[in-house]
Amino acid sequence: MIQNPALLPKVRSDAIMKAANGQPCSLRIASFVGMQCSGPSTVVGCHLPVTGRGVATKPTDLAVAFGCFVCHEIVDGRAQNLREQIIDRYPAAYVTRLLEGLVETHARLVGMGVIT
């Protein structure tokens, strides 16, 4: 039995990643700084900042939430100033949205038959 979560196998699933296309944003963190999500046409599978990530290494595809372009930029740190504003002002709400977005995404994936 593996005790260290970093040593668990990483799931790689094209079906999970492709399922994001056209879905609503599950993260909805852009609203924390007065912005709006950028719409279903920009939604992709966003790997959340959890165990298993590293330099040029993404965590498991089970740690994917459906996120619009704006939310994805914030989560990945490419919109560093927005991310810092959110984490400074609303640290618990930010983490809660990541968790709720992951659970919502998993529910959608089950509903779509992508995961069981």
C-alpha atoms as a printed R data frame, in Angstrom:
    type eleno elety resid chain resno       x      y       z
1   ATOM     1    CA   MET     A     1   0.000  0.000   0.000
2   ATOM     2    CA   ILE     A     2   1.335  3.437  -0.979
3   ATOM     3    CA   GLN     A     3   1.395  5.828   1.992
4   ATOM     4    CA   ASN     A     4   2.857  8.904   0.282
5   ATOM     5    CA   PRO     A     5   0.274 10.615  -1.986
6   ATOM     6    CA   ALA     A     6   3.053 11.933  -4.236
7   ATOM     7    CA   LEU     A     7   3.884  8.332  -5.169
8   ATOM     8    CA   LEU     A     8   0.375  7.394  -6.293
9   ATOM     9    CA   PRO     A     9   0.011  6.732 -10.036
10  ATOM    10    CA   LYS     A    10  -1.104  9.688 -12.129
11  ATOM    11    CA   VAL     A    11  -4.235  9.191 -14.176
12  ATOM    12    CA   ARG     A    12  -3.933 10.499 -17.730
13  ATOM    13    CA   SER     A    13  -7.252 10.665 -19.543
14  ATOM    14    CA   ASP     A    14  -7.968 12.276 -22.896
15  ATOM    15    CA   ALA     A    15 -11.673 11.724 -22.170
16  ATOM    16    CA   ILE     A    16 -11.534 13.847 -19.008
17  ATOM    17    CA   MET     A    17  -9.592 16.619 -20.706
18  ATOM    18    CA   LYS     A    18 -11.816 16.677 -23.832
19  ATOM    19    CA   ALA     A    19 -15.012 16.622 -21.743
20  ATOM    20    CA   ALA     A    20 -14.341 20.225 -20.690
21  ATOM    21    CA   ASN     A    21 -15.119 21.556 -24.182
22  ATOM    22    CA   GLY     A    22 -18.267 23.680 -24.112
23  ATOM    23    CA   GLN     A    23 -18.948 23.126 -20.404
24  ATOM    24    CA   PRO     A    24 -19.625 25.972 -17.958
25  ATOM    25    CA   CYS     A    25 -16.764 27.113 -15.738
26  ATOM    26    CA   SER     A    26 -16.823 25.162 -12.471
27  ATOM    27    CA   LEU     A    27 -14.290 27.417 -10.752
28  ATOM    28    CA   ARG     A    28 -15.944 30.855 -10.987
29  ATOM    29    CA   ILE     A    29 -13.079 32.618  -9.210
30  ATOM    30    CA   ALA     A    30 -12.838 35.537 -11.627
31  ATOM    31    CA   SER     A    31 -15.784 37.083  -9.787
32  ATOM    32    CA   PHE     A    32 -13.609 37.547  -6.680
33  ATOM    33    CA   VAL     A    33 -11.926 40.478  -8.410
34  ATOM    34    CA   GLY     A    34 -14.988 41.872 -10.180
35  ATOM    35    CA   MET     A    35 -14.474 40.012 -13.447
36  ATOM    36    CA   GLN     A    36 -16.673 37.512 -15.237
37  ATOM    37    CA   CYS     A    37 -15.871 34.064 -16.521
38  ATOM    38    CA   SER     A    38 -14.988 34.143 -20.194
39  ATOM    39    CA   GLY     A    39 -17.638 31.669 -21.342
40  ATOM    40    CA   PRO     A    40 -18.026 27.982 -22.253
41  ATOM    41    CA   SER     A    41 -16.132 28.319 -25.528
42  ATOM    42    CA   THR     A    42 -12.924 28.962 -23.513
43  ATOM    43    CA   VAL     A    43 -13.378 26.195 -20.910
44  ATOM    44    CA   VAL     A    44 -10.606 23.616 -20.571
45  ATOM    45    CA   GLY     A    45  -9.542 21.073 -17.983
46  ATOM    46    CA   CYS     A    46  -7.524 23.003 -15.385
47  ATOM    47    CA   HIS     A    47  -5.110 21.009 -13.250
48  ATOM    48    CA   LEU     A    48  -5.479 22.250  -9.704
49  ATOM    49    CA   PRO     A    49  -2.435 22.966  -7.510
50  ATOM    50    CA   VAL     A    50  -2.264 19.656  -5.625
51  ATOM    51    CA   THR     A    51   0.246 16.889  -4.865
52  ATOM    52    CA   GLY     A    52   2.017 15.526  -7.909
53  ATOM    53    CA   ARG     A    53   2.846 18.745  -9.688
54  ATOM    54    CA   GLY     A    54   6.355 19.909 -10.371
55  ATOM    55    CA   VAL     A    55   8.603 21.401 -12.991
56  ATOM    56    CA   ALA     A    56   7.002 20.450 -16.325
57  ATOM    57    CA   THR     A    57   4.829 17.920 -14.459
58  ATOM    58    CA   LYS     A    58   1.092 18.196 -14.004
59  ATOM    59    CA   PRO     A    59  -0.807 16.387 -11.274
60  ATOM    60    CA   THR     A    60  -3.229 13.582 -12.050
61  ATOM    61    CA   ASP     A    61  -6.118 14.298 -14.417
62  ATOM    62    CA   LEU     A    62  -8.395 13.435 -11.479
63  ATOM    63    CA   ALA     A    63  -7.358 16.862 -10.109
64  ATOM    64    CA   VAL     A    64  -8.934 18.676 -13.076
65  ATOM    65    CA   ALA     A    65 -11.722 21.207 -12.790
66  ATOM    66    CA   PHE     A    66 -13.499 22.804 -15.742
67  ATOM    67    CA   GLY     A    67 -12.240 26.378 -15.937
68  ATOM    68    CA   CYS     A    68 -12.699 29.255 -18.344
69  ATOM    69    CA   PHE     A    69  -9.724 31.135 -19.745
70  ATOM    70    CA   VAL     A    70  -9.737 33.809 -17.013
71  ATOM    71    CA   CYS     A    71 -10.025 31.337 -14.116
72  ATOM    72    CA   HIS     A    72  -7.384 29.075 -15.676
73  ATOM    73    CA   GLU     A    73  -4.973 31.991 -15.940
74  ATOM    74    CA   ILE     A    74  -5.537 32.774 -12.250
75  ATOM    75    CA   VAL     A    75  -5.153 29.162 -11.058
76  ATOM    76    CA   ASP     A    76  -2.010 28.562 -13.131
77  ATOM    77    CA   GLY     A    77  -0.444 31.818 -11.940
78  ATOM    78    CA   ARG     A    78  -0.167 33.443 -15.359
79  ATOM    79    CA   ALA     A    79  -2.396 36.234 -14.001
80  ATOM    80    CA   GLN     A    80  -0.158 36.538 -10.940
81  ATOM    81    CA   ASN     A    81  -1.470 39.938  -9.823
82  ATOM    82    CA   LEU     A    82  -5.080 38.692  -9.827
83  ATOM    83    CA   ARG     A    83  -4.122 35.479  -8.050
84  ATOM    84    CA   GLU     A    84  -2.274 37.408  -5.332
85  ATOM    85    CA   GLN     A    85  -5.242 39.779  -4.867
86  ATOM    86    CA   ILE     A    86  -7.615 36.847  -4.458
87  ATOM    87    CA   ILE     A    87  -5.380 34.851  -2.122
88  ATOM    88    CA   ASP     A    88  -4.592 37.943  -0.009
89  ATOM    89    CA   ARG     A    89  -8.235 39.013   0.311
90  ATOM    90    CA   TYR     A    90 -10.110 35.703   0.254
91  ATOM    91    CA   PRO     A    91  -7.755 32.797   1.025
92  ATOM    92    CA   ALA     A    92 -10.408 30.460   2.443
93  ATOM    93    CA   ALA     A    93 -12.930 31.342  -0.269
94  ATOM    94    CA   TYR     A    94 -10.310 30.665  -2.973
95  ATOM    95    CA   VAL     A    95  -9.525 27.193  -1.621
96  ATOM    96    CA   THR     A    96 -13.239 26.501  -1.157
97  ATOM    97    CA   ARG     A    97 -13.957 27.435  -4.804
98  ATOM    98    CA   LEU     A    98 -11.172 25.100  -5.980
99  ATOM    99    CA   LEU     A    99 -12.644 22.241  -3.957
100 ATOM   100    CA   GLU     A   100 -16.230 22.975  -4.980
101 ATOM   101    CA   GLY     A   101 -15.139 23.334  -8.605
102 ATOM   102    CA   LEU     A   102 -13.442 19.931  -8.451
103 ATOM   103    CA   VAL     A   103 -16.526 18.278  -6.949
104 ATOM   104    CA   GLU     A   104 -18.814 19.976  -9.505
105 ATOM   105    CA   THR     A   105 -16.526 18.847 -12.324
106 ATOM   106    CA   HIS     A   106 -16.513 15.264 -11.054
107 ATOM   107    CA   ALA     A   107 -20.319 15.313 -10.860
108 ATOM   108    CA   ARG     A   108 -20.458 16.537 -14.470
109 ATOM   109    CA   LEU     A   109 -17.983 13.859 -15.564
110 ATOM   110    CA   VAL     A   110 -20.084 11.155 -13.891
111 ATOM   111    CA   GLY     A   111 -23.214 12.579 -15.526
112 ATOM   112    CA   MET     A   112 -21.472 12.468 -18.895
113 ATOM   113    CA   GLY     A   113 -20.347  8.868 -18.294
114 ATOM   114    CA   VAL     A   114 -16.665  9.828 -18.496
115 ATOM   115    CA   ILE     A   115 -15.912  8.534 -14.997
116 ATOM   116    CA   THR     A   116 -17.871  6.002 -12.951
